[in-house]
Amino acid sequence: ALLSSVMATIIGTTAAIGIHNMKKLKKKLVMNLTYIPVVNPDIVTGLSLMLLFVFTKFPLGLFSLLLAHITFNLPYVILSVLPKLKQLDKNLYEAALDLGASPLHAYHKVILPEIMPGIITGMLLAFTLSVDDFVISFFTTGSGVSTLSIIIYSMARRGINPKINALSTLLFLTVLLLLIIVNLRTSGNGANKKRSDLKW
């Protein structure tokens, strides 16, 4: 879950910056494609990815599971980062270039610090969804590779076990804690923006 969320965050942030710089029509088309994994039922996504792996003869295992988690987490990272990019003052980036910074250096020193709250929110969302997911993991994993959700499901099939209660509680508390952190960060960022607007 941690590895997939970190990779989804890196790819998703880069994609969000690319989408933000697109022209209006192209941006609209890409955004419509981005929404598909969000509105798709998990079972459809899981089956589609499994069929893709089977068709391309990609072995089901850790890497297929990792790719599946990155795939369904990407839209959530993109949708978390894009609002922060829209709030950016375009003059900041141009000013950095005028002062002699390279485009890469300007992005690293000017853009990334400004959109960091969105990046962190996206990563927390990706981690929460990855930990919580069962359906997509079930269809895209191979023998010898299990997630926490799959372990709980396997235990439940063999009958009620105290370990199931402990693992379920652990999973619930982890997801709840991460959701609280995401909500607090979102509320805090909104309050800070209002205060800065009032100062102006």
C-alpha positions in Angstrom: 0.0 0.0 0.0 2.8 2.4 0.9 4.8 1.7 -2.2 1.8 2.0 -4.5 0.7 5.2 -2.9 4.1 6.8 -3.2 4.5 5.8 -6.9 0.9 6.9 -7.6 1.7 10.3 -6.0 4.8 10.9 -8.0 3.1 9.9 -11.3 -0.2 11.6 -10.4 1.5 14.9 -9.5 3.5 14.9 -12.8 0.3 14.1 -14.7 -1.6 16.9 -12.9 1.0 19.4 -13.9 0.9 18.2 -17.5 -2.9 18.4 -17.5 -2.9 21.9 -16.0 -0.7 23.1 -18.8 -2.9 21.6 -21.6 -5.2 23.6 -23.8 -8.9 23.7 -22.8 -10.3 21.0 -25.2 -7.5 18.6 -24.6 -7.7 19.1 -20.9 -11.4 18.4 -20.9 -10.9 15.2 -22.8 -8.1 14.0 -20.5 -10.1 14.9 -17.4 -13.1 12.9 -18.6 -10.8 9.9 -19.0 -9.4 10.5 -15.5 -12.9 10.3 -14.0 -13.5 6.8 -15.4 -11.6 4.8 -12.7 -13.4 6.9 -10.0 -16.9 6.2 -11.2 -16.2 2.6 -12.3 -17.3 -0.1 -9.8 -14.3 -1.9 -8.2 -15.4 -5.3 -9.7 -15.3 -3.8 -13.2 -11.9 -2.3 -12.7 -10.6 -5.5 -11.1 -11.9 -7.7 -13.9 -10.6 -5.4 -16.6 -7.1 -5.3 -15.2 -7.1 -9.0 -14.7 -8.1 -9.6 -18.3 -5.5 -7.1 -19.4 -2.7 -9.0 -17.5 -3.9 -12.3 -18.8 -4.1 -11.1 -22.4 -0.6 -9.5 -22.3 0.7 -12.7 -20.4 1.8 -10.5 -17.5 2.3 -12.8 -14.5 -0.1 -12.2 -11.7 1.8 -11.5 -8.5 3.3 -8.6 -6.6 4.0 -6.4 -9.7 0.5 -6.9 -11.1 -1.0 -6.0 -7.7 1.3 -2.9 -7.5 0.3 -1.8 -11.1 -3.4 -2.3 -10.3 -3.2 -0.2 -7.1 -1.2 2.6 -8.9 -3.8 2.6 -11.7 -6.9 3.1 -9.5 -5.1 5.5 -7.2 -3.8 7.8 -9.9 -7.1 9.8 -10.5 -7.4 10.6 -6.8 -3.9 12.0 -6.7 -4.6 14.1 -9.9 -7.9 15.4 -8.5 -6.2 16.4 -5.2 -3.3 18.2 -6.9 -5.2 20.0 -9.7 -7.2 22.4 -7.4 -3.9 23.6 -5.9 -2.4 24.2 -9.3 -5.5 26.3 -10.3 -4.9 28.4 -7.2 -1.3 29.2 -8.2 -0.3 32.6 -9.3 1.1 32.1 -12.8 3.4 35.0 -12.4 5.5 33.1 -9.7 6.8 30.6 -12.2 7.4 33.2 -14.9 9.2 35.4 -12.3 11.5 32.5 -11.4 12.4 31.9 -15.0 13.1 35.7 -15.5 15.5 35.5 -12.5 17.5 32.8 -14.2 16.1 29.6 -12.9 15.8 26.6 -15.2 12.2 25.3 -15.8 13.0 22.2 -13.6 14.5 24.3 -10.8 11.6 26.7 -10.9 9.1 23.8 -10.6 11.1 22.3 -7.7 11.5 25.5 -5.8 8.4 27.5 -6.6 5.6 25.1 -7.8 6.1 22.1 -5.6 6.1 23.9 -2.2 2.8 25.7 -3.2 1.0 22.5 -4.2 2.5 20.3 -1.4 -0.8 20.3 0.6 -2.6 18.8 -2.4 0.2 16.2 -2.9 0.1 15.1 0.7 -3.7 14.9 0.6 -3.5 12.8 -2.6 -0.9 10.4 -1.1 -3.0 9.9 2.1 -6.1 9.2 0.0 -4.1 6.8 -2.2 -2.8 5.0 0.9 -6.2 4.8 2.5 -7.8 3.4 -0.7 -5.0 0.9 -1.2 -5.2 -0.4 2.4 -9.0 -0.7 2.2 -9.2 -2.3 -1.2 -10.2 -6.0 -1.5 -12.0 -6.5 -4.9 -9.2 -5.2 -7.2 -6.5 -6.9 -5.1 -8.4 -10.2 -5.2 -8.5 -10.2 -9.0 -5.0 -8.9 -9.8 -2.8 -10.7 -7.2 -1.2 -14.1 -7.6 -0.4 -17.0 -5.4 1.8 -16.2 -2.4 0.9 -12.5 -2.4 -1.7 -11.2 0.0 -3.0 -7.9 1.2 -4.5 -7.3 4.7 -8.0 -7.3 3.2 -7.4 -10.7 1.4 -6.0 -12.2 4.7 -9.1 -11.1 6.6 -11.3 -12.5 3.9 -9.4 -15.9 3.9 -9.7 -16.1 7.7 -13.4 -15.3 7.6 -14.1 -18.2 5.1 -12.6 -20.7 7.6 -14.8 -19.4 10.4 -14.9 -16.8 13.1 -11.4 -16.2 14.6 -10.3 -13.6 17.2 -7.5 -12.6 14.8 -10.2 -11.5 12.3 -11.6 -9.1 14.8 -8.1 -7.7 15.6 -7.2 -7.3 12.0 -10.5 -5.8 11.1 -10.2 -3.3 14.0 -6.6 -2.4 12.9 -7.8 -1.9 9.3 -10.8 0.2 10.4 -8.7 2.4 12.8 -5.9 2.9 10.1 -8.5 4.1 7.5 -10.4 6.2 10.0 -7.2 7.9 11.2 -6.0 8.7 7.6 -9.5 10.0 6.7 -9.4 12.3 9.8 -5.9 13.6 8.8 -7.1 14.2 5.2 -10.2 16.1 6.4 -8.1 18.2 8.9 -5.6 19.1 6.3 -8.3 20.1 3.8 -10.1 22.2 6.5 -6.8 23.8 7.6 -5.8 24.7 4.1 -9.2 26.3 3.4 -9.0 28.3 6.6 -5.5 29.5 5.8 -6.6 30.6 2.3 -9.5 32.6 3.7 -7.1 34.3 6.2 -4.7 35.2 3.4 -7.5 36.5 1.2 -8.8 38.7 4.1 -5.3 40.2 4.5 -5.3 41.2 0.9 
